[in-house]
Amino acid sequence: MPTPDGDELLKRWVATWRRAGVELEELRRREIESVDTQQAIRQIFSGPWPDLPPAPATSGLIEQQAWFRRLQSKRDG
Protein backbone atom coordinates (compact mmCIF):
# COMPACT_ATOMS: atom_id res chain seq x y z
CA MET A 1 0.00 0.00 0.00
CA PRO A 2 1.47 3.38 -0.97
CA THR A 3 2.43 5.67 1.85
CA PRO A 4 1.25 9.28 2.09
CA ASP A 5 4.80 10.41 1.31
CA GLY A 6 4.91 8.02 -1.63
CA ASP A 7 1.56 9.33 -2.91
CA GLU A 8 2.80 12.89 -2.74
CA LEU A 9 6.03 11.97 -4.52
CA LEU A 10 4.07 10.18 -7.24
CA LYS A 11 1.76 13.20 -7.68
CA ARG A 12 4.76 15.53 -8.00
CA TRP A 13 6.40 13.16 -10.49
CA VAL A 14 3.23 13.07 -12.63
CA ALA A 15 2.86 16.87 -12.45
CA THR A 16 6.49 17.33 -13.45
CA TRP A 17 6.10 15.10 -16.51
CA ARG A 18 2.87 16.82 -17.48
CA ARG A 19 4.67 20.17 -17.48
CA ALA A 20 7.62 18.66 -19.29
CA GLY A 21 5.28 17.16 -21.89
CA VAL A 22 3.76 20.56 -22.61
CA GLU A 23 7.19 22.16 -22.88
CA LEU A 24 8.59 19.35 -25.03
CA GLU A 25 5.63 19.56 -27.39
CA GLU A 26 6.15 23.32 -27.72
CA LEU A 27 9.85 22.77 -28.43
CA ARG A 28 8.98 20.10 -31.03
CA ARG A 29 6.50 22.46 -32.72
CA ARG A 30 9.04 25.31 -32.85
CA GLU A 31 11.72 23.02 -34.28
CA ILE A 32 9.38 21.69 -36.96
CA GLU A 33 8.31 25.21 -37.91
CA SER A 34 11.90 26.43 -38.15
CA VAL A 35 13.19 23.66 -40.42
CA ASP A 36 14.37 24.72 -43.85
CA THR A 37 12.59 21.99 -45.79
CA GLN A 38 14.53 22.48 -49.02
CA GLN A 39 17.85 22.31 -47.19
CA ALA A 40 16.72 19.17 -45.32
CA ILE A 41 15.76 17.49 -48.61
CA ARG A 42 19.14 18.38 -50.12
CA GLN A 43 20.88 16.89 -47.08
CA ILE A 44 18.84 13.71 -47.24
CA PHE A 45 19.42 13.14 -50.94
CA SER A 46 23.07 14.11 -50.95
CA GLY A 47 23.92 11.33 -48.52
CA PRO A 48 26.77 8.84 -48.86
CA TRP A 49 25.13 6.92 -51.71
CA PRO A 50 25.92 8.84 -54.93
CA ASP A 51 26.92 5.64 -56.78
CA LEU A 52 23.64 3.79 -56.29
CA PRO A 53 21.85 2.69 -59.45
CA PRO A 54 18.76 4.67 -60.37
CA ALA A 55 15.46 3.63 -58.87
CA PRO A 56 13.34 1.26 -60.94
CA ALA A 57 10.78 2.82 -63.26
CA THR A 58 7.92 1.01 -61.50
CA SER A 59 7.06 0.37 -57.90
CA GLY A 60 6.93 -3.38 -58.48
CA LEU A 61 3.19 -3.49 -57.95
CA ILE A 62 2.51 -4.75 -61.47
CA GLU A 63 5.05 -7.55 -61.04
CA GLN A 64 3.57 -8.41 -57.64
CA GLN A 65 0.08 -8.67 -59.13
CA ALA A 66 1.43 -10.95 -61.89
CA TRP A 67 2.89 -13.25 -59.21
CA PHE A 68 -0.43 -13.28 -57.38
CA ARG A 69 -2.24 -14.22 -60.62
CA ARG A 70 0.20 -17.09 -61.22
CA LEU A 71 -0.20 -18.35 -57.66
CA GLN A 72 -3.98 -18.09 -57.89
CA SER A 73 -4.10 -19.98 -61.19
CA LYS A 74 -1.92 -22.79 -59.71
CA ARG A 75 -4.20 -22.99 -56.69
CA ASP A 76 -7.36 -23.05 -58.79
CA GLY A 77 -5.90 -25.22 -61.43
N, CA, C and O atoms as a Tinker XYZ file with bonds, in Angstrom:
   308  protein
     1  N      0.848000   -1.185000    0.000000    73     2
     2  CA     0.000000    0.000000    0.000000    64     1     3
     3  C      0.886000    1.238000    0.000000    63     2     4     5
     4  O      1.785000    1.350000    0.833000    81     3
     5  N      0.648000    2.165000   -0.918000    73     3     6
     6  CA     1.471000    3.377000   -0.969000    64     5     7
     7  C      1.337000    4.201000    0.305000    63     6     8     9
     8  O      0.275000    4.260000    0.924000    81     7
     9  N      2.414000    4.816000    0.666000    73     7    10
    10  CA     2.433000    5.673000    1.853000    64     9    11
    11  C      2.016000    7.088000    1.458000    63    10    12    13
    12  O      2.084000    7.443000    0.281000    81    11
    13  N      1.588000    7.897000    2.420000    73    11    14
    14  CA     1.247000    9.285000    2.093000    64    13    15
    15  C      2.415000   10.027000    1.440000    63    14    16    17
    16  O      2.219000   10.806000    0.508000    81    15
    17  N      3.628000    9.778000    1.935000    73    15    18
    18  CA     4.800000   10.415000    1.315000    64    17    19
    19  C      4.993000    9.908000   -0.108000    63    18    20    21
    20  O      5.335000   10.675000   -1.009000    81    19
    21  N      4.772000    8.606000   -0.305000    73    19    22
    22  CA     4.907000    8.022000   -1.631000    64    21    23
    23  C      3.857000    8.564000   -2.581000    63    22    24    25
    24  O      4.145000    8.810000   -3.752000    81    23
    25  N      2.626000    8.753000   -2.081000    73    23    26
    26  CA     1.560000    9.329000   -2.906000    64    25    27
    27  C      1.928000   10.739000   -3.345000    63    26    28    29
    28  O      1.747000   11.104000   -4.506000    81    27
    29  N      2.438000   11.517000   -2.422000    73    27    30
    30  CA     2.805000   12.895000   -2.743000    64    29    31
    31  C      3.949000   12.927000   -3.759000    63    30    32    33
    32  O      3.938000   13.738000   -4.685000    81    31
    33  N      4.922000   12.054000   -3.584000    73    31    34
    34  CA     6.031000   11.970000   -4.523000    64    33    35
    35  C      5.534000   11.579000   -5.911000    63    34    36    37
    36  O      5.971000   12.143000   -6.914000    81    35
    37  N      4.628000   10.621000   -5.963000    73    35    38
    38  CA     4.066000   10.181000   -7.237000    64    37    39
    39  C      3.298000   11.322000   -7.908000    63    38    40    41
    40  O      3.423000   11.525000   -9.116000    81    39
    41  N      2.504000   12.067000   -7.132000    73    39    42
    42  CA     1.757000   13.202000   -7.684000    64    41    43
    43  C      2.702000   14.257000   -8.238000    63    42    44    45
    44  O      2.454000   14.814000   -9.307000    81    43
    45  N      3.786000   14.537000   -7.516000    73    43    46
    46  CA     4.764000   15.526000   -8.005000    64    45    47
    47  C      5.435000   15.029000   -9.276000    63    46    48    49
    48  O      5.662000   15.800000  -10.209000    81    47
    49  N      5.750000   13.740000   -9.311000    73    47    50
    50  CA     6.399000   13.155000  -10.489000    64    49    51
    51  C      5.479000   13.287000  -11.703000    63    50    52    53
    52  O      5.926000   13.682000  -12.780000    81    51
    53  N      4.194000   12.957000  -11.532000    73    51    54
    54  CA     3.230000   13.067000  -12.626000    64    53    55
    55  C      3.098000   14.521000  -13.068000    63    54    56    57
    56  O      3.099000   14.803000  -14.266000    81    55
    57  N      2.983000   15.443000  -12.119000    73    55    58
    58  CA     2.855000   16.867000  -12.454000    64    57    59
    59  C      4.088000   17.367000  -13.202000    63    58    60    61
    60  O      3.975000   18.151000  -14.144000    81    59
    61  N      5.248000   16.916000  -12.783000    73    59    62
    62  CA     6.489000   17.329000  -13.448000    64    61    63
    63  C      6.494000   16.874000  -14.890000    63    62    64    65
    64  O      6.844000   17.648000  -15.781000    81    63
    65  N      6.105000   15.611000  -15.143000    73    63    66
    66  CA     6.104000   15.101000  -16.509000    64    65    67
    67  C      5.011000   15.720000  -17.354000    63    66    68    69
    68  O      5.166000   15.854000  -18.568000    81    67
    69  N      3.901000   16.099000  -16.725000    73    67    70
    70  CA     2.865000   16.819000  -17.485000    64    69    71
    71  C      3.408000   18.156000  -17.975000    63    70    72    73
    72  O      3.239000   18.517000  -19.140000    81    71
    73  N      4.064000   18.887000  -17.073000    73    71    74
    74  CA     4.667000   20.173000  -17.477000    64    73    75
    75  C      5.745000   19.952000  -18.536000    63    74    76    77
    76  O      5.825000   20.688000  -19.519000    81    75
    77  N      6.559000   18.944000  -18.324000    73    75    78
    78  CA     7.624000   18.659000  -19.290000    64    77    79
    79  C      7.020000   18.295000  -20.643000    63    78    80    81
    80  O      7.542000   18.698000  -21.683000    81    79
    81  N      5.928000   17.537000  -20.637000    73    79    82
    82  CA     5.283000   17.158000  -21.888000    64    81    83
    83  C      4.807000   18.374000  -22.666000    63    82    84    85
    84  O      4.971000   18.445000  -23.884000    81    83
    85  N      4.220000   19.328000  -21.961000    73    83    86
    86  CA     3.761000   20.556000  -22.612000    64    85    87
    87  C      4.953000   21.315000  -23.196000    63    86    88    89
    88  O      4.907000   21.772000  -24.338000    81    87
    89  N      6.004000   21.442000  -22.414000    73    87    90
    90  CA     7.189000   22.165000  -22.883000    64    89    91
    91  C      7.879000   21.441000  -24.040000    63    90    92    93
    92  O      8.330000   22.079000  -24.992000    81    91
    93  N      7.960000   20.113000  -23.960000    73    91    94
    94  CA     8.592000   19.351000  -25.032000    64    93    95
    95  C      7.786000   19.445000  -26.325000    63    94    96    97
    96  O      8.358000   19.525000  -27.412000    81    95
    97  N      6.466000   19.434000  -26.207000    73    95    98
    98  CA     5.626000   19.559000  -27.394000    64    97    99
    99  C      5.804000   20.937000  -28.028000    63    98   100   101
   100  O      5.839000   21.056000  -29.253000    81    99
   101  N      5.915000   21.973000  -27.206000    73    99   102
   102  CA     6.151000   23.325000  -27.722000    64   101   103
   103  C      7.512000   23.401000  -28.415000    63   102   104   105
   104  O      7.633000   24.006000  -29.480000    81   103
   105  N      8.519000   22.798000  -27.824000    73   103   106
   106  CA     9.855000   22.768000  -28.430000    64   105   107
   107  C      9.807000   22.022000  -29.767000    63   106   108   109
   108  O     10.383000   22.478000  -30.755000    81   107
   109  N      9.124000   20.883000  -29.797000    73   107   110
   110  CA     8.983000   20.102000  -31.033000    64   109   111
   111  C      8.307000   20.942000  -32.120000    63   110   112   113
   112  O      8.760000   20.959000  -33.265000    81   111
   113  N      7.230000   21.633000  -31.763000    73   111   114
   114  CA     6.502000   22.455000  -32.721000    64   113   115
   115  C      7.394000   23.566000  -33.277000    63   114   116   117
   116  O      7.406000   23.810000  -34.484000    81   115
   117  N      8.140000   24.236000  -32.397000    73   115   118
   118  CA     9.038000   25.312000  -32.855000    64   117   119
   119  C     10.119000   24.767000  -33.778000    63   118   120   121
   120  O     10.447000   25.393000  -34.786000    81   119
   121  N     10.676000   23.604000  -33.441000    73   119   122
   122  CA    11.721000   23.020000  -34.282000    64   121   123
   123  C     11.170000   22.636000  -35.653000    63   122   124   125
   124  O     11.826000   22.860000  -36.671000    81   123
   125  N      9.982000   22.065000  -35.683000    73   123   126
   126  CA     9.381000   21.689000  -36.962000    64   125   127
   127  C      9.121000   22.930000  -37.803000    63   126   128   129
   128  O      9.380000   22.931000  -39.006000    81   127
   129  N      8.610000   23.983000  -37.179000    73   127   130
   130  CA     8.309000   25.215000  -37.913000    64   129   131
   131  C      9.568000   25.906000  -38.433000    63   130   132   133
   132  O      9.516000   26.614000  -39.439000    81   131
   133  N     10.681000   25.707000  -37.763000    73   131   134
   134  CA    11.895000   26.427000  -38.152000    64   133   135
   135  C     12.767000   25.667000  -39.155000    63   134   136   137
   136  O     13.783000   26.193000  -39.609000    81   135
   137  N     12.387000   24.455000  -39.500000    73   135   138
   138  CA    13.193000   23.656000  -40.419000    64   137   139
   139  C     13.141000   24.254000  -41.824000    63   138   140   141
   140  O     12.078000   24.631000  -42.317000    81   139
   141  N     14.288000   24.331000  -42.441000    73   139   142
   142  CA    14.371000   24.721000  -43.847000    64   141   143
   143  C     14.167000   23.440000  -44.654000    63   142   144   145
   144  O     15.098000   22.654000  -44.826000    81   143
   145  N     12.951000   23.237000  -45.145000    73   143   146
   146  CA    12.589000   21.985000  -45.795000    64   145   147
   147  C     13.468000   21.699000  -47.010000    63   146   148   149
   148  O     13.924000   20.570000  -47.193000    81   147
   149  N     13.707000   22.706000  -47.833000    73   147   150
   150  CA    14.535000   22.479000  -49.023000    64   149   151
   151  C     15.950000   22.063000  -48.647000    63   150   152   153
   152  O     16.529000   21.181000  -49.282000    81   151
   153  N     16.503000   22.686000  -47.628000    73   151   154
   154  CA    17.846000   22.306000  -47.192000    64   153   155
   155  C     17.837000   20.873000  -46.636000    63   154   156   157
   156  O     18.759000   20.102000  -46.900000    81   155
   157  N     16.804000   20.519000  -45.874000    73   155   158
   158  CA    16.716000   19.167000  -45.320000    64   157   159
   159  C     16.642000   18.134000  -46.434000    63   158   160   161
   160  O     17.284000   17.087000  -46.351000    81   159
   161  N     15.871000   18.416000  -47.469000    73   159   162
   162  CA    15.759000   17.490000  -48.605000    64   161   163
   163  C     17.105000   17.351000  -49.300000    63   162   164   165
   164  O     17.507000   16.244000  -49.659000    81   163
   165  N     17.805000   18.467000  -49.492000    73   163   166
   166  CA    19.144000   18.383000  -50.119000    64   165   167
   167  C     20.073000   17.526000  -49.268000    63   166   168   169
   168  O     20.836000   16.723000  -49.805000    81   167
   169  N     20.019000   17.686000  -47.959000    73   167   170
   170  CA    20.883000   16.891000  -47.081000    64   169   171
   171  C     20.529000   15.413000  -47.155000    63   170   172   173
   172  O     21.415000   14.558000  -47.184000    81   171
   173  N     19.265000   15.118000  -47.186000    73   171   174
   174  CA    18.840000   13.712000  -47.244000    64   173   175
   175  C     19.317000   13.056000  -48.531000    63   174   176   177
   176  O     19.861000   11.952000  -48.511000    81   175
   177  N     19.109000   13.748000  -49.654000    73   175   178
   178  CA    19.416000   13.136000  -50.941000    64   177   179
   179  C     20.859000   13.322000  -51.387000    63   178   180   181
   180  O     21.242000   12.831000  -52.449000    81   179
   181  N     21.656000   14.012000  -50.604000    73   179   182
   182  CA    23.074000   14.113000  -50.950000    64   181   183
   183  C     23.896000   13.262000  -49.982000    63   182   184   185
   184  O     25.061000   13.553000  -49.710000    81   183
   185  N     23.270000   12.216000  -49.475000    73   183   186
   186  CA    23.921000   11.329000  -48.520000    64   185   187
   187  C     25.079000   10.562000  -49.128000    63   186   188   189
   188  O     25.513000   10.874000  -50.237000    81   187
   189  N     25.579000    9.577000  -48.429000    73   187   190
   190  CA    26.769000    8.841000  -48.861000    64   189   191
   191  C     26.481000    7.770000  -49.910000    63   190   192   193
   192  O     27.197000    6.770000  -49.955000    81   191
   193  N     25.484000    7.933000  -50.738000    73   191   194
   194  CA    25.134000    6.917000  -51.713000    64   193   195
   195  C     25.066000    7.457000  -53.140000    63   194   196   197
   196  O     24.126000    7.117000  -53.858000    81   195
   197  N     26.012000    8.276000  -53.584000    73   195   198
   198  CA    25.921000    8.837000  -54.934000    64   197   199
   199  C     26.089000    7.796000  -56.039000    63   198   200   201
   200  O     25.688000    8.053000  -57.174000    81   199
   201  N     26.669000    6.629000  -55.745000    73   199   202
   202  CA    26.923000    5.638000  -56.784000    64   201   203
   203  C     25.824000    4.578000  -56.883000    63   202   204   205
   204  O     25.998000    3.584000  -57.589000    81   203
   205  N     24.716000    4.766000  -56.202000    73   203   206
   206  CA    23.638000    3.787000  -56.289000    64   205   207
   207  C     23.002000    3.827000  -57.671000    63   206   208   209
   208  O     22.940000    4.885000  -58.296000    81   207
   209  N     22.533000    2.686000  -58.150000    73   207   210
   210  CA    21.850000    2.690000  -59.452000    64   209   211
   211  C     20.534000    3.458000  -59.332000    63   210   212   213
   212  O     20.000000    3.611000  -58.233000    81   211
   213  N     20.025000    3.930000  -60.436000    73   211   214
   214  CA    18.757000    4.673000  -60.370000    64   213   215
   215  C     17.622000    3.773000  -59.905000    63   214   216   217
   216  O     17.671000    2.553000  -60.060000    81   215
   217  N     16.619000    4.385000  -59.343000    73   215   218
   218  CA    15.455000    3.632000  -58.871000    64   217   219
   219  C     14.731000    3.015000  -60.049000    63   218   220   221
   220  O     14.754000    3.570000  -61.147000    81   219
   221  N     14.086000    1.875000  -59.839000    73   219   222
   222  CA    13.343000    1.256000  -60.938000    64   221   223
   223  C     12.212000    2.177000  -61.415000    63   222   224   225
   224  O     11.723000    3.027000  -60.672000    81   223
   225  N     11.817000    1.983000  -62.666000    73   223   226
   226  CA    10.784000    2.824000  -63.256000    64   225   227
   227  C      9.411000    2.535000  -62.667000    63   226   228   229
   228  O      8.525000    3.387000  -62.727000    81   227
   229  N      9.219000    1.347000  -62.097000    73   227   230
   230  CA     7.924000    1.007000  -61.500000    64   229   231
   231  C      8.115000    0.710000  -60.028000    63   230   232   233
   232  O      9.235000    0.536000  -59.547000    81   231
   233  N      7.012000    0.657000  -59.332000    73   231   234
   234  CA     7.060000    0.368000  -57.903000    64   233   235
   235  C      7.160000   -1.127000  -57.632000    63   234   236   237
   236  O      7.436000   -1.540000  -56.506000    81   235
   237  N      6.937000   -1.934000  -58.660000    73   235   238
   238  CA     6.932000   -3.380000  -58.479000    64   237   239
   239  C      5.536000   -3.930000  -58.266000    63   238   240   241
   240  O      5.350000   -5.143000  -58.171000    81   239
   241  N      4.547000   -3.040000  -58.189000    73   239   242
   242  CA     3.189000   -3.491000  -57.945000    64   241   243
   243  C      2.656000   -4.344000  -59.097000    63   242   244   245
   244  O      1.956000   -5.330000  -58.866000    81   243
   245  N      2.979000   -3.973000  -60.317000    73   243   246
   246  CA     2.512000   -4.749000  -61.474000    64   245   247
   247  C      3.110000   -6.152000  -61.434000    63   246   248   249
   248  O      2.409000   -7.136000  -61.673000    81   247
   249  N      4.404000   -6.242000  -61.133000    73   247   250
   250  CA     5.054000   -7.546000  -61.040000    64   249   251
   251  C      4.459000   -8.371000  -59.901000    63   250   252   253
   252  O      4.268000   -9.579000  -60.036000    81   251
   253  N      4.165000   -7.709000  -58.774000    73   251   254
   254  CA     3.573000   -8.410000  -57.644000    64   253   255
   255  C      2.209000   -8.979000  -58.033000    63   254   256   257
   256  O      1.901000  -10.125000  -57.707000    81   255
   257  N      1.401000   -8.194000  -58.718000    73   255   258
   258  CA     0.085000   -8.669000  -59.134000    64   257   259
   259  C      0.213000   -9.854000  -60.097000    63   258   260   261
   260  O     -0.589000  -10.787000  -60.040000    81   259
   261  N      1.212000   -9.822000  -60.976000    73   259   262
   262  CA     1.435000  -10.950000  -61.890000    64   261   263
   263  C      1.759000  -12.218000  -61.097000    63   262   264   265
   264  O      1.265000  -13.297000  -61.423000    81   263
   265  N      2.581000  -12.091000  -60.065000    73   263   266
   266  CA     2.892000  -13.246000  -59.215000    64   265   267
   267  C      1.626000  -13.766000  -58.531000    63   266   268   269
   268  O      1.402000  -14.975000  -58.462000    81   267
   269  N      0.813000  -12.859000  -58.034000    73   267   270
   270  CA    -0.429000  -13.279000  -57.380000    64   269   271
   271  C     -1.333000  -14.028000  -58.356000    63   270   272   273
   272  O     -1.944000  -15.032000  -57.990000    81   271
   273  N     -1.421000  -13.539000  -59.613000    73   271   274
   274  CA    -2.244000  -14.221000  -60.625000    64   273   275
   275  C     -1.717000  -15.635000  -60.872000    63   274   276   277
   276  O     -2.492000  -16.588000  -60.953000    81   275
   277  N     -0.384000  -15.764000  -60.992000    73   275   278
   278  CA     0.202000  -17.086000  -61.219000    64   277   279
   279  C     -0.098000  -18.027000  -60.054000    63   278   280   281
   280  O     -0.477000  -19.181000  -60.251000    81   279
   281  N      0.078000  -17.513000  -58.842000    73   279   282
   282  CA    -0.197000  -18.345000  -57.661000    64   281   283
   283  C     -1.664000  -18.741000  -57.598000    63   282   284   285
   284  O     -1.989000  -19.881000  -57.267000    81   283
   285  N     -2.539000  -17.816000  -57.911000    73   283   286
   286  CA    -3.980000  -18.095000  -57.889000    64   285   287
   287  C     -4.338000  -19.145000  -58.938000    63   286   288   289
   288  O     -5.125000  -20.052000  -58.667000    81   287
   289  N     -3.767000  -19.025000  -60.125000    73   287   290
   290  CA    -4.101000  -19.984000  -61.188000    64   289   291
   291  C     -3.579000  -21.380000  -60.818000    63   290   292   293
   292  O     -4.232000  -22.373000  -61.136000    81   291
   293  N     -2.426000  -21.479000  -60.160000    73   291   294
   294  CA    -1.919000  -22.786000  -59.708000    64   293   295
   295  C     -2.841000  -23.361000  -58.648000    63   294   296   297
   296  O     -3.106000  -24.563000  -58.644000    81   295
   297  N     -3.328000  -22.523000  -57.756000    73   295   298
   298  CA    -4.198000  -22.986000  -56.692000    64   297   299
   299  C     -5.556000  -23.439000  -57.231000    63   298   300   301
   300  O     -6.125000  -24.428000  -56.768000    81   299
   301  N     -6.059000  -22.703000  -58.211000    73   299   302
   302  CA    -7.360000  -23.051000  -58.792000    64   301   303
   303  C     -7.266000  -24.199000  -59.790000    63   302   304   305
   304  O     -8.255000  -24.874000  -60.074000    81   303
   305  N     -6.084000  -24.404000  -60.306000    73   303   306
   306  CA    -5.898000  -25.223000  -61.429000    64   305   307
   307  C     -5.791000  -26.625000  -61.434000    63   306   308
   308  O     -5.628000  -27.228000  -62.496000    81   307
